[in-house]
Amino acid sequence: MKRLLVLGCGVLALAIVSPLTLSAASITWTDTGSTITDETIVSLNGTLVNAGSWTNSGTNETVTVGTENITFLAMGAGGNANITSTGAGTHSDAASYGGGGSATWQAVMDSFNYDGADPKVLTLNNLTAGKDYQIQLFASDARGGGIGDRTLQFSDNATQASGNLTSVFNGFTPTSVIGTFTAGDTTQIVYAHGIAQSQNWVNGYVLRDVTVVPEPTSIFLIVSMSIMGVGVFRRRRIRA
């Protein structure tokens, strides 16, 4: 009986641990592009992990969405997320966002990392392998001077028009995209491709944990089925 319990638990352990070996290279875009009018665009799925914006003011902004307070950390190099793009600038410009919302939300959207090498490389850090995450990205560059001709597209691939892609959207339209992925490591990369004029930008992001935890009854059923399966296998061996 002890051997049965040990073997059954071993099967259960394999069933639970095996997802940790999955690759997290791909992102499934569940929202390829929605127009931002205010902070109600922010998804509240799952549990908040962290959020950030790229501002040269160094000021964190707390935005209330429903019953949740989300603090967008002023992001620099490193930390929960960082952008690697030679020549990129971090800026605060009230003309970059053409939408509405609270003062703190507008401050988030007025802050952005722009230009630099294409594609822009956004790295999400401090992830837990095997967990499911939702990344929501916000992009707006409504400044004048021909900047409105710039278009942008997010992807999980460094090569333009390859991998899983969002829609191509114009900088004059504040846009939100949402993607989900399973972390295969402690980091995940998202690429921002400049389409027209090869210019790219990111204003902010929200990262949420959307991992589904099995209910206790489900775990009990897995254990029971594992033990029953091992028991049947053992009886067949004895009869043989």
C-alpha positions as CSV (number, residue, x, y, z in Angstrom):
1,M,0.0,0.0,0.0
2,K,2.9,2.4,0.8
3,R,4.3,1.7,-2.6
4,L,1.0,2.6,-4.2
5,L,0.8,5.8,-2.3
6,V,4.3,6.8,-3.2
7,L,3.8,5.9,-6.9
8,G,0.5,7.7,-7.0
9,C,2.0,10.8,-5.4
10,G,4.8,10.6,-8.0
11,V,2.3,10.6,-10.8
12,L,0.6,13.6,-9.2
13,A,3.9,15.5,-8.9
14,L,4.6,14.9,-12.6
15,A,1.2,16.2,-13.5
16,I,1.6,19.4,-11.5
17,V,5.3,20.1,-12.1
18,S,5.3,19.4,-15.8
19,P,4.0,22.8,-16.9
20,L,7.1,24.4,-15.5
21,T,9.1,22.9,-18.4
22,L,6.9,24.6,-21.1
23,S,8.4,27.4,-23.2
24,A,7.2,31.0,-22.7
25,A,8.5,32.3,-26.0
26,S,5.1,33.1,-27.6
27,I,2.4,35.6,-26.6
28,T,-1.2,35.2,-27.4
29,W,-2.7,38.6,-28.1
30,T,-6.3,38.6,-26.7
31,D,-6.8,42.3,-27.6
32,T,-4.8,43.4,-30.6
33,G,-5.7,47.1,-30.3
34,S,-8.3,49.1,-28.5
35,T,-8.6,52.9,-28.3
36,I,-7.9,54.4,-24.9
37,T,-10.3,57.1,-23.6
38,D,-9.5,56.9,-19.9
39,E,-8.2,54.5,-17.2
40,T,-11.3,52.2,-17.4
41,I,-9.4,50.5,-20.3
42,V,-7.1,48.9,-17.7
43,S,-7.9,45.2,-17.3
44,L,-8.4,43.8,-13.8
45,N,-8.1,40.2,-14.6
46,G,-6.2,38.0,-12.2
47,T,-3.9,39.5,-9.6
48,L,-1.7,42.7,-10.1
49,V,2.0,41.9,-10.2
50,N,3.4,45.3,-11.1
51,A,2.9,48.3,-13.4
52,G,5.1,51.1,-14.7
53,S,5.5,54.1,-17.0
54,W,8.5,55.7,-18.5
55,T,8.9,59.2,-17.2
56,N,11.8,61.5,-16.7
57,S,10.1,63.1,-13.6
58,G,10.8,60.0,-11.4
59,T,7.3,60.3,-10.0
60,N,5.2,57.2,-9.3
61,E,1.5,57.6,-10.2
62,T,-1.4,55.8,-8.5
63,V,-4.4,55.2,-10.6
64,T,-7.7,54.0,-9.2
65,V,-9.6,51.5,-11.5
66,G,-12.8,50.2,-10.0
67,T,-11.9,49.2,-6.4
68,E,-8.2,48.6,-7.2
69,N,-5.4,51.1,-6.8
70,I,-2.6,50.6,-9.3
71,T,0.7,52.3,-8.8
72,F,2.7,52.9,-12.0
73,L,6.3,53.0,-11.0
74,A,8.5,55.5,-12.8
75,M,10.7,53.1,-14.7
76,G,14.4,53.3,-15.4
77,A,16.9,50.7,-16.4
78,G,16.4,47.4,-14.5
79,G,13.7,46.8,-12.0
80,N,10.5,45.0,-12.8
81,A,10.8,46.0,-16.5
82,N,13.3,47.8,-18.7
83,I,13.7,48.9,-22.2
84,T,16.8,48.2,-24.2
85,S,17.0,50.4,-27.3
86,T,20.1,52.5,-28.2
87,G,19.3,56.2,-28.3
88,A,15.9,55.8,-26.7
89,G,14.6,58.7,-24.6
90,T,12.4,58.8,-21.6
91,H,10.2,61.8,-21.6
92,S,7.2,63.6,-20.1
93,D,5.1,65.6,-22.6
94,A,1.5,66.6,-22.0
95,A,1.0,66.5,-25.8
96,S,1.7,62.8,-26.1
97,Y,-1.7,61.7,-24.9
98,G,-4.9,62.8,-26.6
99,G,-7.4,61.1,-24.2
100,G,-9.1,61.8,-20.9
101,G,-9.3,60.3,-17.4
102,S,-8.0,61.2,-14.0
103,A,-5.0,63.5,-13.5
104,T,-2.8,60.5,-12.5
105,W,-3.8,58.5,-15.5
106,Q,-3.0,61.4,-17.8
107,A,0.4,61.7,-16.1
108,V,1.0,58.0,-16.9
109,M,0.1,58.4,-20.5
110,D,2.0,61.7,-20.9
111,S,5.2,59.7,-20.0
112,F,6.8,57.5,-22.7
113,N,10.0,55.9,-24.0
114,Y,10.4,56.9,-27.6
115,D,12.5,56.4,-30.7
116,G,15.9,54.6,-30.6
117,A,16.8,51.4,-32.5
118,D,14.0,49.4,-34.1
119,P,12.5,47.2,-32.7
120,K,12.3,48.5,-29.2
121,V,13.0,45.6,-26.7
122,L,10.9,45.6,-23.6
123,T,12.0,43.0,-21.0
124,L,9.7,42.0,-18.1
125,N,11.7,40.8,-15.1
126,N,11.2,38.9,-11.8
127,L,8.7,36.4,-13.3
128,T,8.0,32.9,-11.9
129,A,8.5,30.1,-14.4
130,G,5.3,28.1,-15.1
131,K,2.9,30.9,-14.2
132,D,0.5,32.5,-16.6
133,Y,0.7,36.2,-17.1
134,Q,-1.2,39.0,-18.8
135,I,0.7,42.0,-20.1
136,Q,-1.2,45.1,-21.1
137,L,0.7,47.8,-23.0
138,F,-0.3,51.4,-23.5
139,A,1.0,53.5,-26.4
140,S,0.3,57.1,-27.5
141,D,2.3,59.8,-29.2
142,A,-0.2,62.5,-30.2
143,R,2.4,65.2,-30.7
144,G,2.3,67.2,-33.9
145,G,4.9,67.9,-36.5
146,G,4.3,64.9,-38.7
147,I,4.6,62.5,-35.8
148,G,1.0,61.4,-36.3
149,D,2.2,59.6,-39.5
150,R,4.1,57.1,-37.3
151,T,2.6,53.6,-36.8
152,L,3.4,50.9,-34.3
153,Q,3.0,47.2,-33.8
154,F,3.8,44.9,-30.9
155,S,5.1,41.3,-31.3
156,D,6.8,38.4,-29.6
157,N,9.4,38.2,-32.4
158,A,12.3,40.5,-33.1
159,T,11.7,40.3,-36.9
160,Q,9.1,42.7,-38.2
161,A,5.9,41.0,-39.4
162,S,6.9,37.7,-37.8
163,G,5.6,35.8,-34.8
164,N,2.3,36.7,-33.0
165,L,1.4,40.3,-33.8
166,T,-1.0,43.0,-32.7
167,S,-2.7,45.3,-35.2
168,V,-0.8,48.2,-36.7
169,F,-2.0,51.5,-35.1
170,N,-1.3,55.1,-35.5
171,G,0.5,57.2,-32.9
172,F,-2.3,59.8,-32.8
173,T,-4.7,57.1,-31.5
174,P,-4.0,56.2,-27.8
175,T,-4.0,52.4,-28.0
176,S,-4.1,49.5,-25.5
177,V,-3.1,45.9,-26.4
178,I,-3.3,42.8,-24.2
179,G,-1.4,39.5,-24.4
180,T,-1.0,36.4,-22.3
181,F,1.9,34.1,-22.0
182,T,3.3,31.3,-19.8
183,A,6.6,32.2,-18.2
184,G,9.4,29.7,-19.1
185,D,12.0,31.7,-17.3
186,T,12.3,34.8,-15.0
187,T,12.1,37.2,-18.0
188,Q,9.8,37.7,-21.0
189,I,10.5,39.9,-24.0
190,V,8.1,42.0,-26.0
191,Y,9.1,43.9,-29.2
192,A,7.7,47.2,-30.3
193,H,8.2,47.6,-34.1
194,G,8.0,51.0,-35.8
195,I,6.2,50.5,-39.1
196,A,5.9,53.9,-40.7
197,Q,9.1,56.0,-40.1
198,S,10.6,53.1,-38.1
199,Q,9.8,55.0,-34.9
200,N,8.5,53.2,-31.8
201,W,7.3,54.1,-28.3
202,V,5.8,52.7,-25.1
203,N,4.0,54.8,-22.5
204,G,3.3,52.2,-19.8
205,Y,2.2,48.7,-18.9
206,V,0.3,46.6,-16.4
207,L,1.4,43.0,-15.6
208,R,-1.0,40.6,-13.9
209,D,-0.9,37.0,-12.8
210,V,-3.7,35.0,-14.4
211,T,-2.6,31.6,-13.3
212,V,-5.6,29.3,-12.6
213,V,-5.1,27.4,-9.3
214,P,-6.8,24.0,-9.2
215,E,-9.6,23.6,-6.7
216,P,-9.0,21.2,-3.8
217,T,-11.6,18.8,-5.2
218,S,-9.7,18.7,-8.5
219,I,-6.5,17.8,-6.8
220,F,-8.3,15.1,-4.8
221,L,-9.6,13.6,-8.1
222,I,-6.1,13.7,-9.6
223,V,-4.7,11.9,-6.6
224,S,-7.5,9.3,-6.6
225,M,-7.2,8.6,-10.3
226,S,-3.4,8.3,-10.1
227,I,-3.6,5.8,-7.2
228,M,-6.4,3.8,-9.0
229,G,-4.3,3.8,-12.2
230,V,-1.2,2.5,-10.4
231,G,-3.4,-0.1,-8.6
232,V,-4.8,-1.5,-11.9
233,F,-1.3,-1.6,-13.4
234,R,0.0,-3.6,-10.4
235,R,-2.9,-6.1,-10.5
236,R,-2.2,-6.7,-14.2
237,R,1.4,-7.4,-13.5
238,I,0.5,-9.8,-10.7
239,R,-1.9,-11.7,-13.0
240,A,0.7,-11.8,-15.7
